[in-house]
Amino acid sequence: MRSVAIHGTLGALVLTAVAVIPAAPAIPNALARTAVSRTSPAPAAPATGGLPLPMREAREAVGAARAAEAASAAGIDWTDCPAADELPSSARCGEVTVPVDYAEPDGEKIRLALSRKRATGPAGQRKGPLIHNPGGPGADSMGFPLYGTTRGGVWKKLNRAYDFVGYAPRGTGRSAPLLCRTPDEAEDAADKGPARSQRVPSEAFGRELRGEAAGFARACAHRHGARLGRFTTADNARDLDVLRAALHREKTAFVGTSYGSYLGAVYATLFPGRVGRLVLDSVVDPRPGRIWYRDSLAQSRAFQRRWREFTAWVAEHHSAYGLGPGARDVQRTFEAARERADRGRLGSPEGRRGGSRQLLRAYLAAGYSGESWPRLAAALARFHDGDPRPLAELAAPGTLSAAQQENADSVYSAVQCSEGHWPRDWSRWNRDNTAISGGAPFQTWETVRANLPCAYWKGRRSRPVDVRTAPGELPPVLLLASTRDAATPYEGALETWKRLSGSSLVTERGAVAHGVAGGNACADRHLAAYLLKGRTPGRAADCPARPAPRP
């Protein structure tokens, strides 16, 4: 699940629906069951996109089957990758066509960009394509073909057997990129200079948040209108099945991380018969009532827990960092850095400046990985000793262009705001987050800043898919989770484990880690055994934490 760390202009976890849809062929029983029985129960709703909801879902199931059939017939023309993708000659790129609206499979279409690196092992050991989604929403996996060489380890081993296939989900990167504002408009709105993030929000701060969020939502609606309702996770799951067909596979082999885990769980619910190998890493809580508002509240609490652990760790290593023997000593130094950032006095040799909002974004990394702790602690120590330059580098604006950041922000909002239960009333946001921020002030209000456009969203809203499968409906599925993951708290893995019948949960105990695969030797052995041999460790297995960070 995407966090505020990636969101730039918002402060941070296309597709026209026409009223009249041509008659569709009869729905096979399996498709009909998948189409109408997998969404969460809800009161009777008004027509959505011109159709009653059950009829729309049935049409979408038929449309997905027709799109997959067309993609299988067309295949993929693999060619040299564009220079902008920065992929080596060993990688090839292609495109797959999908409908904008699966209820209208003959209507408007878009092309999804793909990348691939062939398996490196003997032909007799090759297993076909392995597709990866890294999360977001708003991120792509076009660089996944490089994992075997750039990350090595278990990925190199897996690349011997699998073609590594990355792709840009709808609206992302080269896949019909979604932009709610022009690059110039986004540049004007971007937080390139100091930007304050208040610990205790004032009335004026609340007005600022609401104005910023409402303005972004208006810009999205103005540029894209009803198209905004066609970015749901269910739409992305249907895209994934079209990719399977275009790759000429009867079954899908898929690794989904963070938000990608939720995409994989939705895919398993909508297309259980198409699942071959399915790995869900750092697992989102899929309960419909938590998508996405209540999940964001849980995330704020989890990041606060990890922040306390970080400051305690720095204090424990007072001899290395000199910030004091108590976590409160470390916190005082961080608060001093926030104050100086907001005065615009965290200068850097390049003349860039960053405010407390950017500083908080940089230190969000403490909740993602313990491996970041020494670097973050060292920058605070240098600040304490009178040198603010390392902090300034951390807090400086990121390397994404204005257009890239706007694309990421736009897709993030289009996906999350299009599904789930988002309060429309600011008083609810203010009440819930004020209650949380009293004990979890670290990132709560920046999380609000990232998600508040959903309160003003104009696009069609869908009820979340009710993730669950019946016994025997799925082959074995592997879940990977860390007990101290802040971005996707551990209870999400436990809930998905219960809902996907027969799934196997591998837990890394005690590590601050978001993204278990490739970072824990024990978990990597289970991952390789599953993807290469189809073998899981049974219902559940525990792995010891990766080595603790060292100062």
Secondary structure, DSSP 8 states (H G I E B T S, - for coil): ---TTT-STT--------S---------HHHHHHHHHSB--------BTTB-HHHHHHHHHHHHHHHHHHHHHH----B---GGG---TT-EEEEEEEESSTTSTTS-EEEEEEEEE---S-GGG--EEEEEE--TTT---TTGGGHHHHT-HHHHHHHHHEEEEEE--TTSTTSS---SS-HHHHHHHS--S-----SS--HHHHHHHHHHHHHHHHHHHHHHGGGGGG--HHHHHHHHHHHHHHTT-SSEEEEEETHHHHHHHHHHHH-GGGEEEEEEES-----GGGTTHHHHHHHHHHHHHHHHHHHHHHHHTHHHH-S-SSHHHHHHHHHHHHHHHHTT----TT-----HHHHHHHHGGGGTBGGGHHHHHHHHHHHHTT--HHHHHHHS--SS-HHHHHHHHHHHHHHHHTBS-----HHHHHHHHHHHHTT-TTTHHHHHHHHGGGGG--S--B--B---B-TTSS---EEEEETT-SSS-THHHHHHHHHBTT-EEEEEES--BS--TTT-HHHHHHHHHHHHH----SSEEEEE-------
